[in-house]
Amino acid sequence: MRESVSGNPEPRFTLLGPVRAWRGEDSLPTGSPNQRALLVALLLREGRTATAAELIDSLWGDEPPASALPGVRTYASRLRKVLGPDVVVSRSGGYAISALSEGAVDLWTAQRLAEEAEAARAAGDLGQARAFLGRALALWDGEPLAGVPGPYAEAQRTRLEEWRLQLLESRLDMDLEQGRHAEAVAELTALTAAHPLRERLRELLMLALYRSGRQAEALAVYADTRRLLRDELGVDPRPGLSDLQQRILRADPALAEPSAPVTAPAVVPVVPYQLPATVPDFTGRADVVRELHDLIASGEDEVVAVSALAGIGGVGKTTLAVHVAHQASRAFPDGQLWVDLQGTGSHPAEPAPVLGSFLRALGTPDPAVPESAEERAALYRSLLRGRRVLVVLDNAKDAAQVRPLLPGTPGSSALVTSRVRMVDLAGARLVDLDVMSPGEALTLFTRIVGRERVAAEREAAMEVVAACGFLPLAIRIAASRLAARRTWTVSVLAAKLADERRRLDELQAGDLAVKATFELGYGQLEPAQARAFRLLGLADGPDISLAAAAAVLDLPAESAEDLLESLVDASLLESAAPGRYHFQNLLRLYARACAERDEQPGEREAALGRLLDFYLATATRAYAIERPEDRLVDHLETAGHPGLSFADPPAARDWLYAEAGPLLSVVRQSARSPLLRRAVDTLWAALDLSEGSLSQPYEEAALALCDAARAAGDRRAEARALVTAAHAHVISGRFEAADEAAARAVELSADADPLTTAWAYDRRGVIAHYRGRLADGERHLARAADGFRACGDRPGEAAALSGLSRLRVADGRPEEAVRLARQGVEMYDAMGHALRGANARYALALALAATGEPTPALRLLGEALEVFRGGRQLFWQSMTHYRMAEIQLAQGAPAAAAASAEAALVPLAEVGGDVRRANALTLLGRALARLGQSGRAESCWREALALYEGLGADEARDLRDLLHEGAVSAPAS
């Protein structure tokens, strides 16, 4: 912390809220309101001197008291005593604040952050710009200069509030540019309610709604705004708002997607020397081209620029290197040298003959070329001294092959390509080349095949480039085959590539073949590396963690990491983050083909079994630490792997969500005997995934296991799989399918698997509540409670009591509901269940709201919401926001209700199903109607009506009445 002249820490001040002062951790007295007003007037001048007359005018305006001048002097003297004479200084008959750093005043910090945001945005870094604005806005703590009197403070308060709104608008504008329109709608809904005449906020809301697929609502916002402006101000909307309405009406394509500017790289005229010809259809790679061009052609005179470009076979390293070299050739007027070092072949080029060819190209006659490699290298470096030459070393084997070929003096540059990451090439800038983006891949495919053929079947063309894994070589082969066969359609090619087992065989044309390219890299691996490559290719899933890979390989983590990192260096595996690895799509197919060719069936099965055991054991530990005393962990299959341990529930939760994709993939992949039961129990232990953003893949995995268990005739596995499916169906709003699954689970597990039976009855009770069959729900939940109690499962019993509480609310018995919910809360709290305790608090809040106690109900819902957020429970976040909106609307707070309903809608795009989305839209419409935004309200109701009608729901009838009459209660959820 900076010190003042006196040696004490400098004081700090807040102006963006109540005016306060600190020194270190100690609060400093700021005196009377007028004394604070004087302090504010000095701080806002940022070191400039304020005369006594200016300060009097700031405090009292046109009618100062007779004691104004002595009062200013007294206030200044008191501030000097508190803050120090080096902070409050007297100058030329006035006063100033001096000797403060920029961080001493929150307003100054906010101004700096806003400037940095503007600079970052101008540089095209929207993420950084948004972060700076977020930090600036976070400094506000309510009304700026709160409680400070005087005309100057009042004017500055207005200015600062206007500035805050401008910063908010800038940040929201960047949100929309970055594709965060769904999240922005809720915030903009609240802001437009608070500032109804601020047209820029309305414009942003219209754009956010349009990009969220809510065109009718966006147009309704315009209609509401125009009506409000005419009624309140007698004016029409400004041109920007009207123009946006017209663009929405004509579905302007430029509005549909975020529009962050992209700067194209400069094109350098081609000057050929030894460089091969660049391909005429070179596509994309703008960022990498720019980076490499800048590295090798920067004009540095102090170092030799060496860039080492690495990537898997077929990713386009040579093509890119040649393209960049041609672009940079003007910076190297003394020539460009090029050689294929044949590093992937069985006979890589030796440095000596390469140096000989370079020397001859540089004008050395044959008799003057030395015999030894060392003498050739010395002469080569001597000839390059004082020249600007670009040396392109293509297809290098390793750093040892490259070192003798590098220029030795500044001015020249080298560009190296290799499948191996040359981490041991001193001074080289390493550049990893990835596959193409989908847009680049489609552009390359189109350039080869022809615009007309692709335009007629754009979707099939995207399927082709995706099947090629966006690998340039594969795309070029596929496109060339199609271009040579005029009778084929793009769909025919897509169908041929759809079969993963035949895909690599299809991707060959002439002397080009993806499989042959991969074979070159695989053939250079050591036996342990090759085994790791093969076995890791067996696992489905987007990626794999180091711990999971170690389980597959049956190795300690340290040994596994060495192997995996060596595969990364060989460009046969990728690592997007420390400890996480993944294959390029076609490389995975090749690795799997190698495993089927080179591994025994028993070892392949054992590797997948070890991976599943790792997930089963670790998911069970994660479940157990989140749910103390839950007996499910005692009934699951025993894993043959110890799994990972966790220090606390958040760590377990982080692991579960980080591993969700691979876990669900291996569960589906293992849906066969003898792995079936372990796969089912792994999915059950990972139940929390069904209530977050992964609810759909979780549900799909559950259904796959149900089918597999039924086909295998395994009643226990089927019953458990059905329980997970029933739970997932409830979350997605498919209540009929959920009830069928839960009923079948009861039938299969009765007497043989009592805990599964209790779970199934609990699901049946919840489903009966949703479907309005309250008596059935009471009966099922009572059986569930008895079953959990008999198994000694107190968390299950508490869940059943919470479910019974919600039934009692629906049945008009709120006092009994409160009693049951409190019992559930007490049980969960006694066991230390934070996440499930939030569910019990949710139930208690509903019961209290039904007894006419909205304030404690909202408090409980707020507590539950924080826990659900921490637990990443999107479904329960949405439901909690929805219930808060109901209570807020009943309390006469439509703006708060609208914001809560909007917040409920955001998660419902991923989880919850159409019925719950329709319910939230109906409630949002009611809140908007109360705010006078009838056009947007009607748009919400019509969207909800379409959802209800699609479901054949009874609520559609009520909503038609609402649209006709303008008022109805929101449906229960």
SULFENNOR-V37965 format. One record per residue. N is the residue number from 0. SS is DSSP state (hx for helix, st for strand, lp for the rest). PHI is phi as a letter, one per 20 degrees, with the letter a starting at -180 (none if undefined). Layout:
# SULFENNOR-V37965
N;SS;PHI  N;SS;PHI
This chain:
# SULFENNOR-V37965
0;lp;none  1;lp;f  2;st;d  3;lp;e  4;lp;g  5;lp;f  6;lp;n  7;lp;e  8;st;g  9;lp;f  10;st;f  11;st;c  12;st;c  13;st;d  14;lp;d  15;lp;e  16;st;q  17;st;g  18;lp;f  19;st;c  20;st;c  21;st;c  22;st;c  23;lp;m  24;lp;e  25;st;e  26;st;f  27;st;d  28;lp;f  29;lp;d  30;lp;n  31;lp;f  32;hx;g  33;hx;f  34;hx;f  35;hx;f  36;hx;f  37;hx;f  38;hx;g  39;hx;f  40;hx;f  41;hx;f  42;hx;f  43;lp;f  44;lp;e  45;lp;l  46;lp;n  47;lp;f  48;lp;f  49;st;d  50;st;f  51;hx;g  52;hx;f  53;hx;f  54;hx;f  55;hx;f  56;hx;f  57;hx;f  58;hx;e  59;hx;c  60;lp;m  61;lp;f  62;lp;c  63;lp;f  64;lp;f  65;lp;f  66;lp;e  67;hx;f  68;hx;f  69;hx;f  70;hx;f  71;hx;f  72;hx;f  73;hx;f  74;hx;f  75;hx;f  76;hx;f  77;hx;f  78;hx;f  79;hx;f  80;hx;f  81;hx;f  82;hx;e  83;lp;o  84;lp;f  85;lp;e  86;lp;e  87;st;d  88;st;d  89;st;e  90;st;c  91;lp;l  92;lp;m  93;st;c  94;st;c  95;st;b  96;st;e  97;lp;c  98;lp;m  99;lp;d  100;lp;f  101;hx;f  102;hx;e  103;hx;f  104;st;c  105;hx;g  106;hx;f  107;hx;f  108;hx;f  109;hx;f  110;hx;f  111;hx;f  112;hx;f  113;hx;f  114;hx;f  115;hx;f  116;hx;f  117;hx;f  118;hx;f  119;hx;f  120;hx;f  121;hx;f  122;lp;e  123;lp;n  124;lp;e  125;hx;f  126;hx;f  127;hx;f  128;hx;f  129;hx;f  130;hx;f  131;hx;f  132;hx;f  133;hx;f  134;hx;f  135;hx;f  136;hx;f  137;lp;f  138;lp;f  139;lp;f  140;st;c  141;st;n  142;st;f  143;st;f  144;st;l  145;st;g  146;lp;m  147;lp;e  148;lp;e  149;lp;o  150;hx;f  151;hx;f  152;hx;f  153;hx;f  154;hx;f  155;hx;f  156;hx;f  157;hx;f  158;hx;f  159;hx;f  160;hx;f  161;hx;f  162;hx;f  163;hx;g  164;hx;f  165;hx;f  166;hx;f  167;hx;f  168;hx;f  169;hx;f  170;hx;f  171;hx;f  172;hx;f  173;hx;f  174;hx;g  175;hx;f  176;hx;f  177;lp;e  178;lp;n  179;lp;e  180;hx;f  181;hx;f  182;hx;f  183;hx;f  184;hx;f  185;hx;f  186;hx;f  187;hx;f  188;hx;f  189;hx;f  190;hx;f  191;hx;f  192;hx;f  193;hx;f  194;lp;c  195;lp;f  196;lp;e  197;lp;e  198;hx;f  199;hx;f  200;hx;f  201;hx;f  202;hx;f  203;hx;f  204;hx;f  205;hx;g  206;hx;f  207;hx;f  208;hx;f  209;hx;f  210;hx;f  211;lp;e  212;lp;n  213;lp;d  214;hx;f  215;hx;f  216;hx;f  217;hx;f  218;hx;f  219;hx;f  220;hx;f  221;hx;f  222;hx;f  223;hx;f  224;hx;f  225;hx;f  226;hx;f  227;hx;f  228;hx;f  229;hx;f  230;hx;f  231;hx;e  232;lp;d  233;lp;m  234;lp;c  235;lp;e  236;lp;g  237;lp;f  238;hx;g  239;hx;g  240;hx;f  241;hx;f  242;hx;f  243;hx;f  244;hx;g  245;hx;f  246;hx;f  247;hx;f  248;hx;f  249;lp;e  250;lp;l  251;lp;g  252;hx;g  253;hx;f  254;hx;e  255;hx;f  256;lp;c  257;lp;g  258;lp;c  259;lp;f  260;lp;f  261;lp;c  262;lp;e  263;lp;f  264;lp;f  265;lp;f  266;lp;e  267;lp;d  268;lp;g  269;lp;e  270;lp;c  271;lp;f  272;lp;c  273;lp;e  274;lp;f  275;lp;f  276;lp;f  277;lp;f  278;lp;f  279;lp;f  280;lp;d  281;lp;g  282;lp;c  283;lp;m  284;lp;m  285;hx;g  286;hx;f  287;hx;f  288;hx;g  289;hx;f  290;hx;f  291;hx;f  292;hx;g  293;hx;f  294;hx;f  295;hx;e  296;lp;d  297;lp;f  298;lp;n  299;lp;f  300;lp;d  301;lp;d  302;lp;c  303;lp;e  304;st;f  305;st;c  306;st;d  307;st;d  308;st;e  309;st;c  310;lp;r  311;lp;f  312;lp;f  313;lp;n  314;lp;e  315;lp;n  316;hx;f  317;hx;f  318;hx;g  319;hx;f  320;hx;f  321;hx;f  322;hx;f  323;hx;f  324;hx;f  325;hx;f  326;hx;f  327;hx;e  328;hx;f  329;hx;f  330;hx;f  331;lp;c  332;lp;f  333;lp;e  334;lp;o  335;st;c  336;st;d  337;st;b  338;st;b  339;st;e  340;lp;e  341;lp;l  342;lp;f  343;lp;e  344;lp;e  345;lp;f  346;lp;c  347;lp;g  348;lp;f  349;lp;e  350;hx;f  351;hx;f  352;hx;f  353;hx;f  354;hx;f  355;hx;f  356;hx;f  357;hx;f  358;hx;f  359;hx;f  360;hx;f  361;lp;e  362;lp;o  363;lp;e  364;lp;f  365;hx;g  366;hx;f  367;hx;e  368;lp;f  369;lp;f  370;lp;e  371;lp;e  372;hx;f  373;hx;f  374;hx;f  375;hx;f  376;hx;f  377;hx;f  378;hx;f  379;hx;g  380;hx;f  381;hx;f  382;hx;f  383;hx;e  384;lp;f  385;lp;n  386;lp;d  387;lp;d  388;lp;c  389;st;d  390;st;d  391;st;d  392;st;d  393;st;e  394;st;m  395;st;f  396;lp;e  397;lp;b  398;hx;f  399;hx;f  400;hx;f  401;hx;e  402;hx;g  403;lp;f  404;lp;e  405;lp;e  406;lp;g  407;lp;d  408;lp;c  409;lp;f  410;lp;o  411;lp;e  412;st;c  413;st;c  414;st;c  415;st;d  416;st;d  417;st;a  418;lp;f  419;lp;e  420;lp;f  421;lp;e  422;lp;f  423;lp;d  424;lp;e  425;lp;g  426;lp;n  427;lp;e  428;st;e  429;st;e  430;st;c  431;st;e  432;lp;e  433;lp;e  434;lp;f  435;lp;f  436;lp;f  437;hx;g  438;hx;f  439;hx;f  440;hx;f  441;hx;f  442;hx;f  443;hx;f  444;hx;g  445;hx;f  446;hx;f  447;hx;e  448;hx;e  449;lp;o  450;hx;f  451;hx;f  452;hx;f  453;hx;f  454;hx;f  455;hx;f  456;lp;b  457;hx;f  458;hx;f  459;hx;f  460;hx;f  461;hx;f  462;hx;f  463;hx;f  464;hx;f  465;hx;f  466;hx;f  467;lp;f  468;lp;m  469;lp;l  470;lp;e  471;hx;g  472;hx;f  473;hx;f  474;hx;f  475;hx;f  476;hx;f  477;hx;f  478;hx;f  479;hx;f  480;hx;f  481;hx;f  482;hx;f  483;lp;e  484;lp;c  485;lp;f  486;lp;e  487;lp;f  488;lp;e  489;hx;f  490;hx;f  491;hx;f  492;hx;f  493;hx;f  494;hx;f  495;hx;f  496;hx;e  497;hx;f  498;lp;f  499;hx;f  500;hx;f  501;hx;d  502;hx;f  503;hx;f  504;hx;f  505;hx;f  506;lp;e  507;st;b  508;st;b  509;lp;m  510;lp;e  511;st;d  512;st;b  513;hx;f  514;hx;f  515;hx;f  516;hx;f  517;hx;f  518;hx;f  519;hx;f  520;hx;f  521;hx;f  522;lp;f  523;lp;e  524;lp;f  525;lp;f  526;hx;g  527;hx;f  528;hx;f  529;hx;f  530;hx;f  531;hx;f  532;hx;g  533;hx;f  534;hx;f  535;hx;f  536;lp;f  537;lp;f  538;lp;e  539;lp;f  540;lp;o  541;lp;f  542;lp;a  543;st;b  544;st;e  545;hx;f  546;hx;f  547;hx;f  548;hx;f  549;hx;f  550;hx;f  551;hx;g  552;hx;e  553;lp;l  554;lp;c  555;lp;f  556;hx;g  557;hx;f  558;hx;f  559;hx;f  560;hx;f  561;hx;g  562;hx;f  563;hx;f  564;hx;f  565;hx;f  566;hx;f  567;hx;f  568;hx;f  569;lp;e  570;lp;m  571;lp;d  572;lp;b  573;st;c  574;st;c  575;st;e  576;st;b  577;lp;g  578;lp;n  579;st;c  580;st;c  581;st;b  582;lp;e  583;lp;f  584;hx;g  585;hx;f  586;hx;f  587;hx;f  588;hx;f  589;hx;f  590;hx;f  591;hx;f  592;hx;f  593;hx;f  594;hx;f  595;hx;f  596;hx;e  597;hx;d  598;lp;d  599;lp;f  600;hx;g  601;hx;f  602;hx;f  603;hx;f  604;hx;f  605;hx;f  606;hx;f  607;hx;f  608;hx;f  609;hx;f  610;hx;f  611;hx;f  612;hx;f  613;hx;f  614;hx;f  615;hx;f  616;hx;f  617;hx;f  618;hx;f  619;hx;f  620;hx;f  621;hx;f  622;hx;f  623;hx;f  624;hx;f  625;hx;f  626;lp;c  627;lp;g  628;lp;m  629;lp;f  630;lp;e  631;hx;g  632;hx;f  633;hx;e  634;hx;d  635;lp;e  636;lp;g  637;lp;e  638;lp;e  639;lp;e  640;lp;c  641;lp;f  642;lp;m  643;lp;e  644;lp;d  645;lp;c  646;lp;f  647;lp;b  648;hx;g  649;hx;g  650;hx;f  651;hx;f  652;hx;f  653;hx;g  654;hx;f  655;hx;g  656;hx;f  657;hx;f  658;lp;e  659;hx;g  660;hx;f  661;hx;f  662;hx;f  663;hx;f  664;hx;f  665;hx;f  666;hx;f  667;hx;f  668;hx;f  669;lp;e  670;lp;f  671;lp;b  672;lp;f  673;lp;e  674;lp;e  675;hx;g  676;hx;f  677;hx;f  678;hx;f  679;hx;f  680;hx;f  681;hx;f  682;hx;f  683;hx;f  684;hx;f  685;lp;e  686;hx;g  687;hx;g  688;hx;f  689;hx;f  690;hx;d  691;lp;d  692;lp;f  693;lp;d  694;hx;f  695;hx;f  696;hx;f  697;hx;f  698;hx;f  699;hx;f  700;hx;f  701;hx;f  702;hx;f  703;hx;f  704;hx;f  705;hx;g  706;hx;f  707;hx;f  708;hx;f  709;hx;f  710;hx;f  711;hx;e  712;lp;m  713;lp;e  714;hx;f  715;hx;f  716;hx;f  717;hx;f  718;hx;f  719;hx;f  720;hx;f  721;hx;f  722;hx;f  723;hx;f  724;hx;f  725;hx;f  726;hx;f  727;hx;f  728;hx;f  729;hx;f  730;hx;f  731;hx;e  732;lp;n  733;lp;e  734;hx;f  735;hx;f  736;hx;f  737;hx;f  738;hx;f  739;hx;f  740;hx;f  741;hx;f  742;hx;f  743;hx;f  744;hx;f  745;hx;f  746;hx;f  747;hx;f  748;hx;e  749;lp;g  750;lp;m  751;lp;d  752;lp;b  753;hx;f  754;hx;f  755;hx;f  756;hx;f  757;hx;f  758;hx;f  759;hx;f  760;hx;f  761;hx;f  762;hx;f  763;hx;f  764;hx;f  765;hx;f  766;hx;f  767;hx;f  768;hx;f  769;hx;f  770;lp;e  771;lp;m  772;lp;e  773;hx;f  774;hx;f  775;hx;f  776;hx;f  777;hx;g  778;hx;f  779;hx;f  780;hx;f  781;hx;f  782;hx;f  783;hx;f  784;hx;f  785;hx;f  786;hx;f  787;hx;f  788;hx;f  789;hx;f  790;lp;e  791;lp;m  792;lp;e  793;hx;f  794;hx;f  795;hx;f  796;hx;f  797;hx;f  798;hx;f  799;hx;f  800;hx;f  801;hx;f  802;hx;f  803;hx;f  804;hx;g  805;hx;f  806;hx;f  807;hx;f  808;hx;f  809;hx;f  810;lp;e  811;lp;m  812;lp;c  813;hx;f  814;hx;f  815;hx;f  816;hx;f  817;hx;f  818;hx;f  819;hx;f  820;hx;f  821;hx;f  822;hx;f  823;hx;f  824;hx;f  825;hx;f  826;hx;f  827;hx;f  828;hx;f  829;hx;f  830;hx;e  831;lp;m  832;lp;e  833;hx;f  834;hx;f  835;hx;f  836;hx;f  837;hx;f  838;hx;f  839;hx;f  840;hx;f  841;hx;g  842;hx;f  843;hx;f  844;hx;f  845;hx;f  846;hx;f  847;hx;f  848;hx;f  849;hx;f  850;lp;e  851;lp;n  852;lp;c  853;hx;f  854;hx;f  855;hx;f  856;hx;f  857;hx;f  858;hx;f  859;hx;f  860;hx;f  861;hx;f  862;hx;f  863;hx;f  864;hx;g  865;hx;f  866;hx;f  867;hx;f  868;hx;f  869;hx;f  870;lp;e  871;lp;l  872;lp;e  873;hx;g  874;hx;g  875;hx;f  876;hx;f  877;hx;f  878;hx;f  879;hx;f  880;hx;g  881;hx;f  882;hx;f  883;hx;f  884;hx;f  885;hx;g  886;hx;f  887;hx;f  888;hx;f  889;hx;f  890;lp;e  891;lp;n  892;lp;c  893;hx;f  894;hx;f  895;hx;f  896;hx;f  897;hx;f  898;hx;f  899;hx;f  900;hx;f  901;hx;f  902;hx;f  903;hx;f  904;hx;f  905;hx;g  906;hx;f  907;hx;f  908;lp;f  909;lp;d  910;lp;b  911;lp;o  912;hx;n  913;hx;f  914;hx;f  915;hx;f  916;hx;f  917;hx;f  918;hx;f  919;hx;f  920;hx;f  921;hx;f  922;hx;f  923;hx;g  924;hx;g  925;hx;f  926;hx;f  927;hx;f  928;hx;f  929;hx;f  930;lp;e  931;lp;n  932;lp;e  933;hx;f  934;hx;f  935;hx;f  936;hx;g  937;hx;f  938;hx;f  939;hx;f  940;hx;f  941;hx;f  942;hx;f  943;hx;f  944;hx;f  945;hx;f  946;hx;f  947;hx;f  948;hx;f  949;hx;f  950;hx;e  951;lp;m  952;lp;e  953;lp;f  954;hx;f  955;hx;g  956;hx;f  957;hx;f  958;hx;f  959;hx;f  960;hx;f  961;hx;f  962;hx;f  963;hx;e  964;hx;d  965;lp;n  966;lp;b  967;lp;a  968;lp;f  969;lp;f  970;lp;f  971;lp;f  972;lp;c
